[in-house]
């Protein structure tokens, strides 16, 4: 394959331009983004403190909520400092290796978050369908193993995408990324070489994680609903269903945003770039922002301890 003289060999620095088409108002866009980030940090930190300090919350359901909160903090912190640096301080440059590292962390934490939602659905499935065996099945050891497997799965799936970029792609048409953070396809599109392998592997990871997790989450909730509707008492049905509402809300808002971002990126040829980039940014920021609000509002035990902390 011939490479043009206009290409750059292994650039050491890349430039993130932020949101193309909205450069003049990026400083204002940064304000709600920063507010969402601070809310996510405070809310998820409060969740972690409450779950750690209250022994009554040392149960699998709340441990998974704590895992989700930690993942949300890590994901939001991976993108927001650099994004605000672009919006407010006009610092668009980023080292190539730092860009790859940011990309790796973003996709790893996305995969971990999806895996934790699957674990939470399975937790509710066991709690509602097999209540008498719940403590025997979901032991602390099993919860720890699930957390380790979810993290290991994410690392194993994401690492090859980093290696494929670092080892296969050496010549780049430009060093300017039309995005406000380092995302897999945004980097791959810069290359002047054949990127088919990179695209195929990226699609494989996205579909493998999404199809696997969504399938098992959906099957879990189908079984849960069947079991709940078979309960003889209306109060028992509502109590069982109420324990799932927060999980369903978090599941829906994460995957609806994910699918919208994915399809506008792949097939939205007529969608303005700034729309795609705004939604892909919101896809990473909205779940960390909403999750502590959802669990704080819909989970009675957490809500009681939040009120206790605020009152004291």
C-alpha positions in Angstrom: 0.0 0.0 0.0 1.5 3.4 -1.0 1.6 6.1 1.6 1.3 9.7 0.7 4.0 12.2 1.5 1.4 14.2 3.4 1.0 11.6 6.1 2.6 11.7 9.6 4.7 8.8 10.8 3.8 7.8 14.4 2.8 11.2 15.7 3.8 11.9 19.3 1.1 14.5 19.9 -2.6 14.6 18.8 -5.0 17.5 18.9 -8.6 17.2 20.2 -10.7 20.1 18.8 -13.7 19.5 21.1 -17.1 19.8 19.5 -16.7 20.7 15.8 -19.1 23.5 14.8 -19.7 24.6 18.4 -16.2 25.9 19.2 -17.5 29.4 19.9 -19.8 28.2 22.7 -17.7 25.4 24.1 -17.0 27.5 27.2 -20.7 27.6 28.0 -21.2 23.9 27.2 -18.6 23.2 29.8 -20.7 24.6 32.6 -23.5 22.0 32.6 -20.9 19.3 31.9 -18.9 20.4 34.9 -22.1 20.5 37.0 -23.0 17.0 36.0 -19.4 15.8 36.8 -19.4 17.4 40.2 -22.9 15.9 41.0 -21.7 12.5 39.8 -18.6 12.7 42.0 -20.4 13.9 45.1 -23.4 11.5 44.6 -21.3 8.4 43.9 -18.8 9.2 46.7 -21.7 9.6 49.1 -23.1 6.2 48.0 -19.7 4.5 48.6 -19.3 6.1 52.0 -22.8 5.0 53.1 -22.4 1.5 51.8 -19.0 1.1 53.4 -20.0 2.6 56.8 -23.4 0.8 57.3 -23.0 -2.9 58.0 -26.7 -3.5 57.2 -25.8 -2.5 53.6 -23.0 -5.1 53.3 -25.2 -7.3 51.0 -24.6 -8.3 47.4 -27.2 -5.9 46.0 -25.5 -2.9 47.7 -22.0 -4.2 47.0 -22.8 -4.2 43.3 -24.2 -0.6 43.6 -20.9 0.4 45.2 -19.0 -1.3 42.3 -21.1 0.7 39.9 -20.5 3.9 41.8 -16.7 3.4 41.8 -16.8 2.6 38.0 -18.9 5.8 37.4 -16.4 7.9 39.3 -13.5 6.4 37.3 -15.2 6.8 34.0 -16.3 10.4 34.5 -12.8 11.3 35.8 -11.2 9.7 32.7 -12.8 12.2 30.3 -13.9 15.3 32.2 -10.5 17.0 33.2 -9.2 16.9 29.6 -12.7 17.9 28.2 -12.8 20.9 30.5 -9.2 21.7 29.5 -10.3 22.0 25.9 -13.5 23.9 26.6 -12.2 26.4 29.2 -8.4 26.6 29.0 -7.8 25.9 25.2 -5.4 23.0 25.8 -6.3 20.6 23.0 -3.0 18.8 22.7 -2.6 15.3 24.1 0.3 12.8 23.8 -0.5 9.9 21.5 0.2 7.3 24.3 -1.9 9.3 26.7 -4.7 9.4 24.1 -4.5 5.6 23.8 -4.5 5.2 27.6 -7.6 7.4 27.8 -9.3 5.4 25.1 -8.4 2.1 26.9 -9.8 3.3 30.2 -13.0 4.7 28.7 -13.9 1.4 26.9 -12.7 -0.7 29.8 -15.0 1.1 32.3 -17.9 1.0 29.8 -17.5 -2.7 29.6 -17.2 -3.1 33.4 -20.4 -1.0 33.9 -22.3 -3.2 31.5 -21.0 -6.3 33.3 -22.0 -4.9 36.7 -25.5 -4.2 35.4 -25.7 -7.9 34.3 -24.5 -9.0 37.8 -27.2 -6.8 39.4 -29.9 -8.3 37.2 -28.7 -11.8 38.2 -28.7 -10.7 41.9 -32.4 -9.6 41.6 -33.2 -12.8 39.8 -31.8 -15.0 42.6 -33.4 -12.8 45.3 -36.9 -12.9 43.8 -37.0 -16.4 42.2 -35.0 -18.2 44.8 -35.4 -16.1 48.0 -34.7 -19.0 50.4 -31.4 -19.8 48.8 -30.3 -16.2 48.2 -27.6 -16.0 50.9 -26.4 -19.5 50.1 -25.9 -18.7 46.4 -24.7 -15.1 46.5 -21.9 -15.3 49.1 -19.3 -12.6 49.6 -16.8 -14.8 47.8 -19.0 -15.2 44.8 -19.6 -11.5 44.6 -15.9 -10.8 44.7 -15.3 -13.4 42.0 -18.0 -11.8 39.8 -16.4 -8.4 40.2 -13.0 -9.8 39.3 -14.4 -11.6 36.2 -16.2 -8.5 35.0 -13.0 -6.4 35.3 -10.9 -9.1 33.7 -13.3 -9.6 30.8 -13.2 -5.8 30.1 -9.4 -5.7 30.2 -9.0 -8.8 27.9 -11.5 -7.4 25.3 -10.2 -3.9 25.2 -6.4 -4.6 25.3 -6.2 -5.9 21.7 -7.8 -2.8 20.3 -5.0 -0.8 21.8 -2.4 -3.2 20.5 -3.9 -3.1 17.0 -3.6 0.7 16.9 -0.1 0.8 18.4 1.4 -2.0 16.4 -0.5 -1.9 13.0 -1.1 1.8 12.4 2.0 3.9 11.8 1.0 6.5 9.2 -1.7 9.0 9.8 -3.4 11.5 7.5 -3.8 14.1 10.2 -3.2 14.5 13.9 -6.4 16.4 14.5 -9.2 14.4 16.2 -12.7 15.9 15.7 -13.8 14.9 19.2 -13.5 16.0 22.8 -12.0 12.8 24.1 -10.1 9.9 22.6 -12.5 7.2 21.3 -11.6 4.1 19.3 -13.1 5.0 15.9 -12.0 8.6 16.2 -8.4 7.5 16.4 -8.7 4.7 13.8 -10.2 7.2 11.2 -7.0 9.2 11.4 -4.9 6.4 9.9 -3.7 6.4 6.3 -3.5 2.6 6.2 -5.9 -0.3 5.9 -8.0 -0.2 9.1 -10.5 -3.0 8.3 -9.1 -5.2 11.1 -9.4 -2.4 13.6 -13.0 -1.7 12.6 -14.0 -5.4 12.7 -12.5 -5.9 16.1 -14.1 -2.8 17.5 -17.5 -4.0 16.2 -16.9 -7.5 17.6 -16.2 -6.1 21.1 -19.2 -3.8 21.0 -21.6 -6.5 19.8 -20.1 -9.2 22.0 -20.5 -7.2 25.2 -23.9 -5.6 24.3 -25.6 -8.8 22.9 -24.3 -11.0 25.7 -25.2 -8.6 28.6 -28.5 -7.4 27.2 -29.7 -10.9 26.4 -29.0 -12.2 29.9 -30.4 -9.0 31.6 -33.6 -9.3 29.5 -34.0 -13.0 30.3 -33.4 -12.4 34.0 -36.1 -9.7 34.1 -38.5 -11.9 32.1 -38.1 -14.6 34.8 -38.5 -12.0 37.5 -41.7 -10.6 36.1 -43.1 -14.1 35.7 -42.3 -14.9 39.3 -43.7 -11.6 40.6 -47.0 -11.9 38.8 -47.5 -15.3 40.2 -47.3 -14.0 43.8 -50.8 -14.2 45.4 -50.8 -10.9 47.3 -50.7 -7.6 45.5 -48.6 -6.0 48.3 -46.0 -8.8 47.8 -46.0 -8.3 44.1 -45.4 -4.5 44.4 -42.7 -5.0 47.0 -40.8 -7.4 44.8 -41.2 -5.3 41.7 -40.1 -2.1 43.6 -36.7 -3.7 44.4 -36.1 -3.9 40.6 -37.3 -0.4 39.5 -33.9 1.4 40.2 -32.0 -1.3 38.2 -34.4 -1.1 35.3 -34.1 2.7 35.1 -30.3 2.5 35.1 -30.3 -0.3 32.6 -32.6 1.6 30.2 -30.9 5.0 30.3 -27.5 3.4 29.8 -28.4 1.2 26.8 -30.7 3.7 25.1 -28.0 6.4 25.1 -25.5 3.8 24.0 -27.6 2.6 21.0 -28.4 6.1 19.9 -24.8 7.1 20.0 -23.7 3.9 18.2 -26.2 4.2 15.4 -25.7 7.9 14.8 -22.0 7.3 14.6 -22.2 4.3 12.2 -25.2 5.1 10.1 -26.1 8.8 10.7 -24.4 10.2 7.6 -26.7 13.2 7.6 -26.5 13.8 11.3 -24.3 16.9 12.1 -21.0 15.9 13.8 -21.7 18.0 16.8 -24.9 16.1 17.5 -23.0 12.8 17.5 -20.3 14.1 19.7 -22.7 15.7 22.2 -24.6 12.5 22.5 -21.5 10.3 22.8 -20.3 12.7 25.6 -23.7 12.6 27.3 -23.6 8.8 27.0 -20.5 8.7 29.2 -21.6 11.5 31.6 -25.3 10.9 32.2 -25.1 7.4 33.8 -22.6 8.5 36.5 -24.7 11.6 37.0 -28.1 9.8 37.3 -27.1 6.5 38.9 -26.7 7.9 42.5 -29.9 10.0 42.1 -31.8 6.9 41.0 -30.5 4.6 43.8 -30.8 7.4 46.3 -34.4 8.0 45.4 -35.7 4.5 44.7 -33.7 2.4 47.3 -35.3 2.9 50.8 -32.3 1.8 52.8 -29.9 4.1 51.0 -32.4 7.0 51.1 -32.8 6.6 54.9 -29.0 6.8 55.4 -28.6 9.8 53.0 -31.3 11.7 55.0 -29.5 10.7 58.2 -26.2 12.1 57.0 -27.7 15.3 55.7 -29.6 15.9 58.9 -26.6 15.3 61.1 
